[in-house]
Amino acid sequence: MSKKIGYGVLGLGIGRYHAKAAFDMEEAELVAVCDARPDRLEKHKREYPEMYPDLTVYTKYEDMLANPDIDIISVATPSGTHAEYVCQALRAGKHVLVEKPICADVRDAREMVNYAAKNKLYL
């Protein structure tokens, strides 16, 4: 088998399920999770202790985006923030899985789709 897909998750509300799914996949390696709320990070650690201690934990999204071991980011934040976070991930060269709705403005959605296509990234 080739290299596993390095997976990062932003937002540990609904994103905790994204992290669990990535952790359980044979093809992926859950590399990192990020949430601006330390209480959510602690709750996640208590809920899924099997993911730790190898999992890198971030409270700053920019720091997670700089991790070269991450190939794909799962954006699981409130829908009003999707466009900003997705565009940041795409600019960082990361593939993106985004919770629905993709965003609130169709122009932002087109921009994300076009940027991903132009840079051969999956969205």
N, CA, C and O atoms as CSV, one atom per row, in Angstrom:
chain,resi,resn,atom,element,x,y,z
A,1,MET,N,N,0.835,-1.179,0.000
A,1,MET,CA,C,0.000,0.000,0.000
A,1,MET,C,C,0.881,1.244,0.000
A,1,MET,O,O,1.946,1.256,0.617
A,2,SER,N,N,0.439,2.279,-0.686
A,2,SER,CA,C,1.192,3.528,-0.724
A,2,SER,C,C,1.001,4.295,0.581
A,2,SER,O,O,0.311,3.841,1.494
A,3,LYS,N,N,1.614,5.440,0.645
A,3,LYS,CA,C,1.545,6.291,1.840
A,3,LYS,C,C,0.094,6.566,2.231
A,3,LYS,O,O,-0.764,6.800,1.380
A,4,LYS,N,N,-0.154,6.531,3.527
A,4,LYS,CA,C,-1.486,6.864,4.020
A,4,LYS,C,C,-1.758,8.353,3.838
A,4,LYS,O,O,-0.836,9.168,3.827
A,5,ILE,N,N,-3.017,8.690,3.696
A,5,ILE,CA,C,-3.439,10.083,3.558
A,5,ILE,C,C,-3.393,10.734,4.935
A,5,ILE,O,O,-4.033,10.261,5.873
A,6,GLY,N,N,-2.643,11.808,5.052
A,6,GLY,CA,C,-2.565,12.546,6.310
A,6,GLY,C,C,-3.795,13.420,6.472
A,6,GLY,O,O,-4.080,14.256,5.614
A,7,TYR,N,N,-4.526,13.238,7.561
A,7,TYR,CA,C,-5.831,13.850,7.751
A,7,TYR,C,C,-5.813,14.796,8.944
A,7,TYR,O,O,-5.292,14.458,10.007
A,8,GLY,N,N,-6.383,15.981,8.759
A,8,GLY,CA,C,-6.559,16.939,9.840
A,8,GLY,C,C,-8.012,17.359,9.922
A,8,GLY,O,O,-8.700,17.424,8.903
A,9,VAL,N,N,-8.481,17.641,11.122
A,9,VAL,CA,C,-9.874,18.040,11.327
A,9,VAL,C,C,-9.908,19.388,12.037
A,9,VAL,O,O,-9.269,19.577,13.072
A,10,LEU,N,N,-10.660,20.316,11.464
A,10,LEU,CA,C,-10.888,21.626,12.073
A,10,LEU,C,C,-12.294,21.666,12.634
A,10,LEU,O,O,-13.268,21.525,11.895
A,11,GLY,N,N,-12.403,21.856,13.924
A,11,GLY,CA,C,-13.709,21.955,14.588
A,11,GLY,C,C,-14.112,20.624,15.182
A,11,GLY,O,O,-14.332,19.654,14.457
A,12,LEU,N,N,-14.210,20.574,16.498
A,12,LEU,CA,C,-14.505,19.305,17.158
A,12,LEU,C,C,-15.905,19.249,17.754
A,12,LEU,O,O,-16.151,18.511,18.708
A,13,GLY,N,N,-16.820,20.031,17.189
A,13,GLY,CA,C,-18.228,19.808,17.481
A,13,GLY,C,C,-18.612,18.572,16.686
A,13,GLY,O,O,-18.362,17.448,17.122
A,14,ILE,N,N,-19.214,18.773,15.529
A,14,ILE,CA,C,-19.531,17.657,14.628
A,14,ILE,C,C,-18.249,17.030,14.086
A,14,ILE,O,O,-18.244,15.862,13.696
A,15,GLY,N,N,-17.174,17.794,14.061
A,15,GLY,CA,C,-15.907,17.294,13.544
A,15,GLY,C,C,-15.322,16.136,14.327
A,15,GLY,O,O,-14.461,15.419,13.818
A,16,ARG,N,N,-15.777,15.939,15.563
A,16,ARG,CA,C,-15.252,14.798,16.326
A,16,ARG,C,C,-15.587,13.494,15.621
A,16,ARG,O,O,-14.842,12.519,15.728
A,17,TYR,N,N,-16.713,13.468,14.896
A,17,TYR,CA,C,-17.077,12.271,14.136
A,17,TYR,C,C,-16.213,12.130,12.883
A,17,TYR,O,O,-15.922,11.013,12.456
A,18,HIS,N,N,-15.808,13.239,12.300
A,18,HIS,CA,C,-14.874,13.208,11.170
A,18,HIS,C,C,-13.542,12.632,11.641
A,18,HIS,O,O,-12.934,11.808,10.957
A,19,ALA,N,N,-13.097,13.074,12.811
A,19,ALA,CA,C,-11.827,12.581,13.352
A,19,ALA,C,C,-11.898,11.083,13.611
A,19,ALA,O,O,-10.960,10.353,13.292
A,20,LYS,N,N,-12.991,10.627,14.180
A,20,LYS,CA,C,-13.140,9.194,14.468
A,20,LYS,C,C,-13.137,8.389,13.165
A,20,LYS,O,O,-12.496,7.341,13.082
A,21,ALA,N,N,-13.848,8.872,12.159
A,21,ALA,CA,C,-13.888,8.166,10.872
A,21,ALA,C,C,-12.495,8.100,10.245
A,21,ALA,O,O,-12.092,7.053,9.739
A,22,ALA,N,N,-11.760,9.212,10.276
A,22,ALA,CA,C,-10.400,9.214,9.720
A,22,ALA,C,C,-9.495,8.276,10.505
A,22,ALA,O,O,-8.678,7.566,9.919
A,23,PHE,N,N,-9.636,8.270,11.820
A,23,PHE,CA,C,-8.828,7.410,12.671
A,23,PHE,C,C,-9.073,5.936,12.351
A,23,PHE,O,O,-8.149,5.125,12.405
A,24,ASP,N,N,-10.309,5.593,12.020
A,24,ASP,CA,C,-10.670,4.204,11.740
A,24,ASP,C,C,-10.373,3.743,10.316
A,24,ASP,O,O,-10.447,2.547,10.033
A,25,MET,N,N,-10.038,4.665,9.415
A,25,MET,CA,C,-9.788,4.303,8.014
A,25,MET,C,C,-8.399,3.700,7.841
A,25,MET,O,O,-7.420,4.198,8.397
A,26,GLU,N,N,-8.326,2.628,7.070
A,26,GLU,CA,C,-7.021,2.025,6.769
A,26,GLU,C,C,-6.177,2.922,5.883
A,26,GLU,O,O,-4.953,2.949,6.011
A,27,GLU,N,N,-6.823,3.660,4.982
A,27,GLU,CA,C,-6.109,4.468,3.995
A,27,GLU,C,C,-5.621,5.799,4.546
A,27,GLU,O,O,-4.822,6.480,3.903
A,28,ALA,N,N,-6.093,6.175,5.724
A,28,ALA,CA,C,-5.771,7.488,6.275
A,28,ALA,C,C,-5.052,7.362,7.608
A,28,ALA,O,O,-5.122,6.343,8.295
A,29,GLU,N,N,-4.366,8.427,7.937
A,29,GLU,CA,C,-3.777,8.554,9.265
A,29,GLU,C,C,-4.243,9.883,9.828
A,29,GLU,O,O,-3.934,10.938,9.275
A,30,LEU,N,N,-4.984,9.836,10.923
A,30,LEU,CA,C,-5.392,11.072,11.580
A,30,LEU,C,C,-4.149,11.692,12.199
A,30,LEU,O,O,-3.570,11.143,13.136
A,31,VAL,N,N,-3.746,12.840,11.668
A,31,VAL,CA,C,-2.505,13.492,12.074
A,31,VAL,C,C,-2.759,14.554,13.143
A,31,VAL,O,O,-1.997,14.681,14.101
A,32,ALA,N,N,-3.867,15.331,12.960
A,32,ALA,CA,C,-4.070,16.473,13.843
A,32,ALA,C,C,-5.535,16.856,13.925
A,32,ALA,O,O,-6.325,16.597,13.017
A,33,VAL,N,N,-5.870,17.481,15.041
A,33,VAL,CA,C,-7.174,18.111,15.217
A,33,VAL,C,C,-6.940,19.530,15.692
A,33,VAL,O,O,-5.919,19.843,16.304
A,34,CYS,N,N,-7.924,20.395,15.390
A,34,CYS,CA,C,-7.808,21.795,15.770
A,34,CYS,C,C,-9.169,22.305,16.215
A,34,CYS,O,O,-10.184,22.060,15.564
A,35,ASP,N,N,-9.173,23.009,17.317
A,35,ASP,CA,C,-10.364,23.717,17.762
A,35,ASP,C,C,-9.884,24.898,18.594
A,35,ASP,O,O,-8.970,24.762,19.407
A,36,ALA,N,N,-10.494,26.038,18.392
A,36,ALA,CA,C,-10.103,27.237,19.132
A,36,ALA,C,C,-10.492,27.144,20.603
A,36,ALA,O,O,-9.990,27.899,21.436
A,37,ARG,N,N,-11.384,26.220,20.913
A,37,ARG,CA,C,-11.860,26.055,22.293
A,37,ARG,C,C,-11.129,24.899,22.972
A,37,ARG,O,O,-11.362,23.737,22.638
A,38,PRO,N,N,-10.251,25.210,23.919
A,38,PRO,CA,C,-9.529,24.149,24.624
A,38,PRO,C,C,-10.441,23.146,25.324
A,38,PRO,O,O,-10.081,21.976,25.461
A,39,ASP,N,N,-11.622,23.589,25.771
A,39,ASP,CA,C,-12.536,22.650,26.430
A,39,ASP,C,C,-13.017,21.566,25.467
A,39,ASP,O,O,-13.223,20.424,25.879
A,40,ARG,N,N,-13.198,21.908,24.198
A,40,ARG,CA,C,-13.578,20.886,23.213
A,40,ARG,C,C,-12.440,19.916,22.950
A,40,ARG,O,O,-12.666,18.720,22.766
A,41,LEU,N,N,-11.233,20.425,22.934
A,41,LEU,CA,C,-10.072,19.549,22.757
A,41,LEU,C,C,-9.970,18.564,23.910
A,41,LEU,O,O,-9.714,17.379,23.694
A,42,GLU,N,N,-10.165,19.037,25.118
A,42,GLU,CA,C,-10.112,18.151,26.284
A,42,GLU,C,C,-11.246,17.131,26.261
A,42,GLU,O,O,-11.042,15.963,26.592
A,43,LYS,N,N,-12.436,17.572,25.872
A,43,LYS,CA,C,-13.570,16.648,25.777
A,43,LYS,C,C,-13.280,15.563,24.741
A,43,LYS,O,O,-13.577,14.389,24.960
A,44,HIS,N,N,-12.702,15.962,23.624
A,44,HIS,CA,C,-12.371,15.004,22.566
A,44,HIS,C,C,-11.352,13.987,23.072
A,44,HIS,O,O,-11.461,12.793,22.792
A,45,LYS,N,N,-10.376,14.464,23.808
A,45,LYS,CA,C,-9.344,13.583,24.356
A,45,LYS,C,C,-9.958,12.561,25.316
A,45,LYS,O,O,-9.567,11.394,25.321
A,46,ARG,N,N,-10.911,13.002,26.119
A,46,ARG,CA,C,-11.590,12.079,27.045
A,46,ARG,C,C,-12.496,11.105,26.298
A,46,ARG,O,O,-12.592,9.934,26.667
A,47,GLU,N,N,-13.164,11.592,25.240
A,47,GLU,CA,C,-14.106,10.768,24.482
A,47,GLU,C,C,-13.397,9.703,23.638
A,47,GLU,O,O,-13.905,8.592,23.484
A,48,TYR,N,N,-12.237,10.039,23.098
A,48,TYR,CA,C,-11.502,9.138,22.205
A,48,TYR,C,C,-10.045,9.006,22.645
A,48,TYR,O,O,-9.151,9.428,21.912
A,49,PRO,N,N,-9.783,8.438,23.807
A,49,PRO,CA,C,-8.392,8.361,24.295
A,49,PRO,C,C,-7.489,7.523,23.394
A,49,PRO,O,O,-6.271,7.700,23.412
A,50,GLU,N,N,-8.063,6.617,22.607
A,50,GLU,CA,C,-7.242,5.778,21.727
A,50,GLU,C,C,-6.531,6.585,20.636
A,50,GLU,O,O,-5.558,6.102,20.056
A,51,MET,N,N,-6.995,7.794,20.349
A,51,MET,CA,C,-6.366,8.637,19.327
A,51,MET,C,C,-5.106,9.330,19.843
A,51,MET,O,O,-4.286,9.808,19.060
A,52,TYR,N,N,-4.967,9.379,21.122
A,52,TYR,CA,C,-3.868,10.097,21.748
A,52,TYR,C,C,-2.880,9.082,22.292
A,52,TYR,O,O,-3.323,7.975,22.599
A,53,PRO,N,N,-1.622,9.334,22.441
A,53,PRO,CA,C,-0.909,10.603,22.476
A,53,PRO,C,C,-0.283,11.017,21.145
A,53,PRO,O,O,0.316,12.090,21.074
A,54,ASP,N,N,-0.396,10.211,20.089
A,54,ASP,CA,C,0.280,10.518,18.825
A,54,ASP,C,C,-0.356,11.655,18.037
A,54,ASP,O,O,0.268,12.201,17.128
A,55,LEU,N,N,-1.567,12.010,18.369
A,55,LEU,CA,C,-2.304,13.040,17.644
A,55,LEU,C,C,-1.795,14.429,18.030
A,55,LEU,O,O,-1.657,14.738,19.213
A,56,THR,N,N,-1.517,15.260,17.031
A,56,THR,CA,C,-1.114,16.637,17.284
A,56,THR,C,C,-2.371,17.480,17.459
A,56,THR,O,O,-3.328,17.353,16.696
A,57,VAL,N,N,-2.357,18.330,18.461
A,57,VAL,CA,C,-3.517,19.151,18.808
A,57,VAL,C,C,-3.164,20.623,18.623
A,57,VAL,O,O,-2.124,21.093,19.085
A,58,TYR,N,N,-4.054,21.338,17.938
A,58,TYR,CA,C,-3.837,22.766,17.685
A,58,TYR,C,C,-5.033,23.579,18.166
A,58,TYR,O,O,-6.172,23.114,18.138
A,59,THR,N,N,-4.752,24.804,18.608
A,59,THR,CA,C,-5.811,25.774,18.859
A,59,THR,C,C,-5.788,26.879,17.804
A,59,THR,O,O,-6.699,27.706,17.744
A,60,LYS,N,N,-4.748,26.890,16.975
A,60,LYS,CA,C,-4.642,27.884,15.893
A,60,LYS,C,C,-4.624,27.159,14.552
A,60,LYS,O,O,-3.749,26.334,14.287
A,61,TYR,N,N,-5.600,27.480,13.717
A,61,TYR,CA,C,-5.755,26.828,12.417
A,61,TYR,C,C,-4.522,27.027,11.539
A,61,TYR,O,O,-4.106,26.104,10.839
A,62,GLU,N,N,-3.944,28.206,11.571
A,62,GLU,CA,C,-2.768,28.491,10.749
A,62,GLU,C,C,-1.619,27.539,11.079
A,62,GLU,O,O,-0.865,27.132,10.196
A,63,ASP,N,N,-1.497,27.196,12.344
A,63,ASP,CA,C,-0.444,26.258,12.749
A,63,ASP,C,C,-0.711,24.868,12.178
A,63,ASP,O,O,0.214,24.191,11.729
A,64,MET,N,N,-1.968,24.444,12.194
A,64,MET,CA,C,-2.294,23.136,11.639
A,64,MET,C,C,-2.043,23.121,10.127
A,64,MET,O,O,-1.529,22.138,9.594
A,65,LEU,N,N,-2.401,24.197,9.445
A,65,LEU,CA,C,-2.192,24.255,7.993
A,65,LEU,C,C,-0.719,24.140,7.622
A,65,LEU,O,O,-0.396,23.676,6.529
A,66,ALA,N,N,0.162,24.546,8.496
A,66,ALA,CA,C,1.602,24.484,8.219
A,66,ALA,C,C,2.176,23.079,8.380
A,66,ALA,O,O,3.332,22.842,8.030
A,67,ASN,N,N,1.392,22.156,8.900
A,67,ASN,CA,C,1.880,20.790,9.127
A,67,ASN,C,C,2.006,20.066,7.783
A,67,ASN,O,O,0.994,19.832,7.123
A,68,PRO,N,N,3.220,19.709,7.363
A,68,PRO,CA,C,3.414,19.076,6.056
A,68,PRO,C,C,2.896,17.639,5.982
A,68,PRO,O,O,2.790,17.083,4.889
A,69,ASP,N,N,2.575,17.036,7.114
A,69,ASP,CA,C,2.058,15.668,7.116
A,69,ASP,C,C,0.567,15.594,6.811
A,69,ASP,O,O,0.025,14.506,6.620
A,70,ILE,N,N,-0.092,16.740,6.764
A,70,ILE,CA,C,-1.532,16.778,6.487
A,70,ILE,C,C,-1.760,16.982,4.995
A,70,ILE,O,O,-1.283,17.951,4.404
A,71,ASP,N,N,-2.501,16.045,4.395
A,71,ASP,CA,C,-2.856,16.126,2.979
A,71,ASP,C,C,-4.256,16.696,2.778
A,71,ASP,O,O,-4.524,17.372,1.785
A,72,ILE,N,N,-5.142,16.417,3.726
A,72,ILE,CA,C,-6.532,16.834,3.606
A,72,ILE,C,C,-7.020,17.382,4.938
A,72,ILE,O,O,-6.680,16.871,6.005
A,73,ILE,N,N,-7.823,18.434,4.849
A,73,ILE,CA,C,-8.426,19.051,6.031
A,73,ILE,C,C,-9.934,18.854,5.941
A,73,ILE,O,O,-10.551,19.106,4.907
A,74,SER,N,N,-10.502,18.405,7.034
A,74,SER,CA,C,-11.951,18.327,7.152
A,74,SER,C,C,-12.405,19.572,7.898
A,74,SER,O,O,-12.067,19.752,9.068
A,75,VAL,N,N,-13.171,20.436,7.229
A,75,VAL,CA,C,-13.653,21.678,7.830
A,75,VAL,C,C,-15.043,21.420,8.392
A,75,VAL,O,O,-16.006,21.237,7.647
A,76,ALA,N,N,-15.132,21.408,9.710
A,76,ALA,CA,C,-16.390,21.104,10.397
A,76,ALA,C,C,-16.686,22.202,11.412
A,76,ALA,O,O,-16.844,21.948,12.606
A,77,THR,N,N,-16.754,23.412,10.910
A,77,THR,CA,C,-17.021,24.592,11.721
A,77,THR,C,C,-18.399,25.127,11.352
A,77,THR,O,O,-19.021,24.605,10.426
A,78,PRO,N,N,-18.898,26.150,12.043
A,78,PRO,CA,C,-20.188,26.726,11.643
A,78,PRO,C,C,-20.164,27.177,10.180
A,78,PRO,O,O,-19.151,27.682,9.697
A,79,SER,N,N,-21.278,26.992,9.488
A,79,SER,CA,C,-21.308,27.199,8.033
A,79,SER,C,C,-20.906,28.599,7.606
A,79,SER,O,O,-20.397,28.763,6.497
A,80,GLY,N,N,-21.108,29.604,8.422
A,80,GLY,CA,C,-20.708,30.959,8.062
A,80,GLY,C,C,-19.204,31.155,7.982
A,80,GLY,O,O,-18.739,32.177,7.477
A,81,THR,N,N,-18.442,30.194,8.473
A,81,THR,CA,C,-16.976,30.296,8.449
A,81,THR,C,C,-16.340,29.419,7.375
A,81,THR,O,O,-15.127,29.482,7.173
A,82,HIS,N,N,-17.125,28.613,6.690
A,82,HIS,CA,C,-16.568,27.644,5.751
A,82,HIS,C,C,-15.721,28.283,4.659
A,82,HIS,O,O,-14.611,27.822,4.392
A,83,ALA,N,N,-16.228,29.339,4.021
A,83,ALA,CA,C,-15.502,29.933,2.889
A,83,ALA,C,C,-14.089,30.343,3.301
A,83,ALA,O,O,-13.118,30.037,2.608
A,84,GLU,N,N,-13.985,31.032,4.424
A,84,GLU,CA,C,-12.677,31.496,4.891
A,84,GLU,C,C,-11.734,30.320,5.157
A,84,GLU,O,O,-10.593,30.322,4.695
A,85,TYR,N,N,-12.207,29.319,5.898
A,85,TYR,CA,C,-11.344,28.199,6.262
A,85,TYR,C,C,-11.000,27.315,5.070
A,85,TYR,O,O,-9.873,26.832,4.963
A,86,VAL,N,N,-11.953,27.101,4.182
A,86,VAL,CA,C,-11.691,26.289,2.993
A,86,VAL,C,C,-10.648,26.972,2.118
A,86,VAL,O,O,-9.706,26.326,1.658
A,87,CYS,N,N,-10.808,28.277,1.883
A,87,CYS,CA,C,-9.846,29.001,1.044
A,87,CYS,C,C,-8.451,28.975,1.654
A,87,CYS,O,O,-7.466,28.837,0.929
A,88,GLN,N,N,-8.352,29.105,2.969
A,88,GLN,CA,C,-7.042,29.037,3.622
A,88,GLN,C,C,-6.405,27.665,3.394
A,88,GLN,O,O,-5.210,27.573,3.113
A,89,ALA,N,N,-7.194,26.614,3.513
A,89,ALA,CA,C,-6.659,25.261,3.320
A,89,ALA,C,C,-6.218,25.060,1.874
A,89,ALA,O,O,-5.153,24.496,1.622
A,90,LEU,N,N,-7.027,25.515,0.929
A,90,LEU,CA,C,-6.668,25.370,-0.483
A,90,LEU,C,C,-5.394,26.150,-0.793
A,90,LEU,O,O,-4.527,25.651,-1.510
A,91,ARG,N,N,-5.269,27.365,-0.264
A,91,ARG,CA,C,-4.046,28.152,-0.481
A,91,ARG,C,C,-2.828,27.463,0.119
A,91,ARG,O,O,-1.709,27.641,-0.362
A,92,ALA,N,N,-3.045,26.674,1.170
A,92,ALA,CA,C,-1.948,25.935,1.804
A,92,ALA,C,C,-1.654,24.626,1.073
A,92,ALA,O,O,-0.776,23.869,1.486
A,93,GLY,N,N,-2.385,24.357,-0.010
A,93,GLY,CA,C,-2.135,23.147,-0.800
A,93,GLY,C,C,-2.782,21.894,-0.235
A,93,GLY,O,O,-2.366,20.779,-0.551
A,94,LYS,N,N,-3.799,22.072,0.600
A,94,LYS,CA,C,-4.482,20.926,1.203
A,94,LYS,C,C,-5.776,20.623,0.450
A,94,LYS,O,O,-6.468,21.538,0.004
A,95,HIS,N,N,-6.096,19.355,0.311
A,95,HIS,CA,C,-7.407,18.950,-0.168
A,95,HIS,C,C,-8.391,19.233,0.961
A,95,HIS,O,O,-7.990,19.330,2.121
A,96,VAL,N,N,-9.691,19.369,0.631
A,96,VAL,CA,C,-10.658,19.765,1.648
A,96,VAL,C,C,-11.931,18.946,1.556
A,96,VAL,O,O,-12.480,18.728,0.476
A,97,LEU,N,N,-12.385,18.499,2.716
A,97,LEU,CA,C,-13.734,17.974,2.888
A,97,LEU,C,C,-14.438,18.994,3.768
A,97,LEU,O,O,-13.959,19.307,4.858
A,98,VAL,N,N,-15.570,19.516,3.307
A,98,VAL,CA,C,-16.251,20.559,4.067
A,98,VAL,C,C,-17.670,20.113,4.411
A,98,VAL,O,O,-18.377,19.540,3.582
A,99,GLU,N,N,-18.063,20.386,5.640
A,99,GLU,CA,C,-19.426,20.114,6.095
A,99,GLU,C,C,-20.403,20.914,5.235
A,99,GLU,O,O,-20.041,21.952,4.682
A,100,LYS,N,N,-21.609,20.441,5.128
A,100,LYS,CA,C,-22.621,21.181,4.388
A,100,LYS,C,C,-23.282,22.229,5.275
A,100,LYS,O,O,-23.353,22.037,6.489
A,101,PRO,N,N,-23.752,23.293,4.725
A,101,PRO,CA,C,-23.586,23.716,3.342
A,101,PRO,C,C,-22.154,24.181,3.096
A,101,PRO,O,O,-21.459,24.611,4.017
A,102,ILE,N,N,-21.727,24.088,1.839
A,102,ILE,CA,C,-20.348,24.461,1.515
A,102,ILE,C,C,-20.058,25.888,1.963
A,102,ILE,O,O,-18.983,26.163,2.495
A,103,CYS,N,N,-21.007,26.798,1.754
A,103,CYS,CA,C,-20.922,28.163,2.264
A,103,CYS,C,C,-22.258,28.862,2.023
A,103,CYS,O,O,-23.170,28.287,1.431
A,104,ALA,N,N,-22.362,30.093,2.481
A,104,ALA,CA,C,-23.629,30.821,2.400
A,104,ALA,C,C,-23.776,31.627,1.117
A,104,ALA,O,O,-24.880,32.070,0.802
A,105,ASP,N,N,-22.717,31.826,0.385
A,105,ASP,CA,C,-22.740,32.686,-0.804
A,105,ASP,C,C,-22.261,31.891,-2.013
A,105,ASP,O,O,-21.177,31.309,-1.992
A,106,VAL,N,N,-23.069,31.871,-3.059
A,106,VAL,CA,C,-22.730,31.071,-4.244
A,106,VAL,C,C,-21.448,31.572,-4.914
A,106,VAL,O,O,-20.727,30.782,-5.524
A,107,ARG,N,N,-21.157,32.855,-4.811
A,107,ARG,CA,C,-19.896,33.366,-5.386
A,107,ARG,C,C,-18.691,32.778,-4.660
A,107,ARG,O,O,-17.692,32.416,-5.283
A,108,ASP,N,N,-18.797,32.689,-3.345
A,108,ASP,CA,C,-17.707,32.070,-2.577
A,108,ASP,C,C,-17.554,30.598,-2.954
A,108,ASP,O,O,-16.437,30.098,-3.080
A,109,ALA,N,N,-18.678,29.910,-3.133
A,109,ALA,CA,C,-18.629,28.490,-3.515
A,109,ALA,C,C,-17.945,28.331,-4.869
A,109,ALA,O,O,-17.101,27.452,-5.039
A,110,ARG,N,N,-18.298,29.165,-5.817
A,110,ARG,CA,C,-17.658,29.088,-7.143
A,110,ARG,C,C,-16.160,29.355,-7.044
A,110,ARG,O,O,-15.352,28.682,-7.684
A,111,GLU,N,N,-15.804,30.349,-6.233
A,111,GLU,CA,C,-14.385,30.670,-6.061
A,111,GLU,C,C,-13.626,29.472,-5.496
A,111,GLU,O,O,-12.532,29.156,-5.962
A,112,MET,N,N,-14.196,28.809,-4.503
A,112,MET,CA,C,-13.545,27.644,-3.906
A,112,MET,C,C,-13.393,26.527,-4.931
A,112,MET,O,O,-12.319,25.940,-5.062
A,113,VAL,N,N,-14.460,26.237,-5.649
A,113,VAL,CA,C,-14.440,25.157,-6.646
A,113,VAL,C,C,-13.424,25.473,-7.737
A,113,VAL,O,O,-12.642,24.607,-8.129
A,114,ASN,N,N,-13.433,26.707,-8.229
A,114,ASN,CA,C,-12.497,27.093,-9.293
A,114,ASN,C,C,-11.048,27.043,-8.807
A,114,ASN,O,O,-10.168,26.586,-9.537
A,115,TYR,N,N,-10.795,27.503,-7.594
A,115,TYR,CA,C,-9.439,27.479,-7.063
A,115,TYR,C,C,-8.952,26.044,-6.905
A,115,TYR,O,O,-7.817,25.721,-7.254
A,116,ALA,N,N,-9.817,25.194,-6.378
A,116,ALA,CA,C,-9.436,23.788,-6.209
A,116,ALA,C,C,-9.113,23.147,-7.554
A,116,ALA,O,O,-8.109,22.447,-7.686
A,117,ALA,N,N,-9.954,23.384,-8.544
A,117,ALA,CA,C,-9.739,22.798,-9.871
A,117,ALA,C,C,-8.446,23.312,-10.497
A,117,ALA,O,O,-7.662,22.536,-11.044
A,118,LYS,N,N,-8.228,24.618,-10.415
A,118,LYS,CA,C,-7.035,25.221,-11.001
A,118,LYS,C,C,-5.754,24.664,-10.382
A,118,LYS,O,O,-4.736,24.529,-11.060
A,119,ASN,N,N,-5.814,24.347,-9.106
A,119,ASN,CA,C,-4.624,23.870,-8.396
A,119,ASN,C,C,-4.612,22.346,-8.194
A,119,ASN,O,O,-3.809,21.811,-7.430
A,120,LYS,N,N,-5.525,21.665,-8.899
A,120,LYS,CA,C,-5.605,20.196,-8.862
A,120,LYS,C,C,-5.748,19.666,-7.442
A,120,LYS,O,O,-5.089,18.703,-7.049
A,121,LEU,N,N,-6.621,20.316,-6.686
A,121,LEU,CA,C,-6.935,19.889,-5.322
A,121,LEU,C,C,-8.375,19.406,-5.293
A,121,LEU,O,O,-9.224,19.914,-6.026
A,122,TYR,N,N,-8.646,18.430,-4.450
A,122,TYR,CA,C,-10.009,17.938,-4.298
A,122,TYR,C,C,-10.742,18.796,-3.279
A,122,TYR,O,O,-10.188,19.173,-2.246
A,123,LEU,N,N,-12.004,19.098,-3.591
A,123,LEU,CA,C,-12.870,19.824,-2.691
A,123,LEU,C,C,-14.200,19.113,-2.673
A,123,LEU,O,O,-15.119,19.540,-1.975
